[in-house]
């Protein structure tokens, strides 16, 4: 078996609401075979992975998958389940998988769930699939693989997965945010989180926020500065000083009296901290280990406590206990440590609730003071210490004491947090008992350290006592008042009209003074200015807008390619607009029918939040069917219809129930709610509608009006902004009319049959069917039958044509697309003689030669900017809305309609 390609779906997608990978798998020698064809296969696989007995598969109960294997199933399906089981074996919790045929013999698409916060760049999914293929292939070949061997194969991958996964502290913040409905994005495999969208966006990195003081972090990072700052404020701290020379450190031992603590001035996580230092030799050794820049303090008696302060509130407290084991009278210290480290809560670093205990030189020194070594057998019940310091990062544990904190201790910790200037801070204290008042004698109690970016593990998973949801405390501080961190978001999809509707809606919404983030096929704009130029209709561009702290509302054009190849760039929207659903892109990304297209487009409707609004085209039968899909859950959402016919049965029934629709009625754009009709704008006043000759522009305006109004745009602002929406400026390349001498150039991006038919009808109404010349290029990644349908529409609608190929051939041979289009146009209309040109410049020259005064040239393009620049270099200027009328001829004379696809009013 071989993986042909693999793509990562980063957000909600057509398969499920969580991230996934889709792998195209070729079975090679196993193609055409089923598990029942290979004697003993099922039993050998279960020996390697006994957990497969719990897989449900289609049966819906444990054992379902085993039954399928015994009855016979294909090996792509087996690889899917093995991948899921291997993921579970390395602690990567997933459960969803699906395998479907691609239509090519022996080739399948495997879809497997990924953890929500796994980095999109992680290699783990691909490596799990490869491990599954290897295991299935080995077992199919007759190999007997034990569970232990599987464990050995997965060992390295398990380490990678654990290293990349979010640790307990970060996970607690993510979980708290999601409970509040706050969107969360994790950056790569870091602990850096973006919570919320736009102007409500906040950043967190472990227990640090975007409002954590850099000065406070620097203060806490310098233990001597911290000591001085607190001491000057009257906070009890242990006596001591900084020492940059070993002689000074030795002197401080004499002055302070043993025992002392020697710690790095800029250390962290208890590294190279030496406690119970009593002799000059020990000072010298500790000084060297700490790097030669240390703080020497008198070691205070009492217990070690950590108090967590978040935004001026004590939210948790723990007693910290150094790493230790308890003797049983039988086991050596080394064996006791191994048993302790076998606790699944213990891991390396900070990836789990506790850290494994290291039997290193430091542990050896601590054991020696107790008269022990790693091979000693402690008596039953004897507590054997392995560290002096109580940091969790060196194997220590925590007991929750939050409910025991004395008010004096609370006041002291709040003062410390304010003095240092940190919004989130862990304060380490040495006290006789945290439940008692704090005395003024700094020799018996005091603050021993202040920690910026404190670890949260001891509070989340104490060995004893109640777990504290400190992640929720951090989220509450970042989002006060119950805010969900969201801004209004509208997603727009459909086969045609997406870009225009998105631009119109964003333009109207901006009229309210809101800073709008917009994504379209031409790029990303923030507050009306383009910040990124590309086909920006996928998840990356959506995240670009939603992550911008200046954006107050977002309008996201959402195209098929991004949906299928990467998933959505958001979880939920407030508004979802579906313009229409018609044939395009068939043969790409597994799409073979218009039903497939409708399934993909429906995702935008499905991901409108409960209580949100669906804006749907009542004139399109496929769009009309969307509310009937169970996953759309239309009953939990508000539905607004738009369309050209207020008498359309769906619209009429909707209005009869008191619903709202935006329709064209008696030459007006009208908002209808129940029996009430509110005229908003005359069609003749809508720029780009050419007095109603371009009904698809009217439909686009109705959809955009509905979306903008739902998002809070007043009716008067919306209509005023619509009259100011100049297509050439605000919607370039969509019905852009230019004039060159006595010829009109109509620049448009129509590239499928429905769009071409709609544009040609408009040109027929304005100029007459005998005055239309076409400059044609079509994308090569379309299926031959779709290109043929486009060619036939063009043959019906123009009298002359110039053909050229896109510069990006998209897998075609040079001249292949234009030859196909020419052949189909001639077949449809034998008297038509299309001319083929070598590129868009030559095509423009040829079309202008063909055009007579009063003609219109439909200019289809691959890339708008170079085409417009070329036309302007020839002297093209913006045209008036009205067509050029040649004396003696009425524009509508000799009318011939484009009949191939019937009336398609929306594009």
Secondary structure, DSSP 4 states (H G I P E B T S, - for coil): -EEEEEEEE-SS-SS-SS-EEEEEEE-GGGTT-BGGGSTTHHHHHHHH-GGGGG--GGGTSTTHHHHHHHH--BHHHHHHHHHHHHHHHTT-----EEEEE-SSTTEEEEEEE--TTS-TT-SHHHHHHHHHHHHHHHHHTT----HHHHHHHHHHHHHHHHHHS--HHHHHHHHHHHHTT--EEE-TTSSEEEES-GGG-EEEESS-BTTS-HHHHHHHH-HHHHHHHHHHTT--B--EEEESSHHHHHHHHHHH-SSEEEEETT--TTTT-EEEE-SHHHHHHHHHHTTS-EEEEEPP-SEEEEEEEETTEEEEEEEEE-SEEE--SSS-HHHHHHHHHTSTTEESTTSSSEEPPP-SHHHHHHHHHTT--TT--PPTT-EEES-SS--GGGT-EEEE-GGG--HHHHHHHHHHHHHHT-SEEEEEEEES-TTSPPPS-TTTSEEEEEEES---HHHHS-SBS----HHHHHHHHHSGGG-----EEEEEE-SSSHHHHHHHHHHHHHTTT--EEEEETTEEEETTEEEE-S---SHHHHHHHHT-TT-SEEEEE--HHHHHHT--S-S-EEEEEE----S-STTSTT--SHHHHHHHHHHHHHTEEEEEEEEEETT-HHHHTGGGSGGG-GGGSEEEEEES-TT-HHHHHHHHTT-EEEEEETTEEEEEETTEEEEEEEGGGSTTSGGGT-HHHHHHHHHHHHHHHHTT--HHHHHHHHHH--HHHHSTTEEEEEEETTEEEEEE---SHHHHHHHHHHHHHHH-GGGEEEEE---TTS-HHHHHHHHHHHHHH-SEEEE---SS-TTPPTTHHHHHHHHHHHHH-TT---EE-SSHHHHHHHHHHHPPTT-EEEEE-S-HHHHHHHHHHTT-EEPPSSPP--TT--TTTT-----TT------
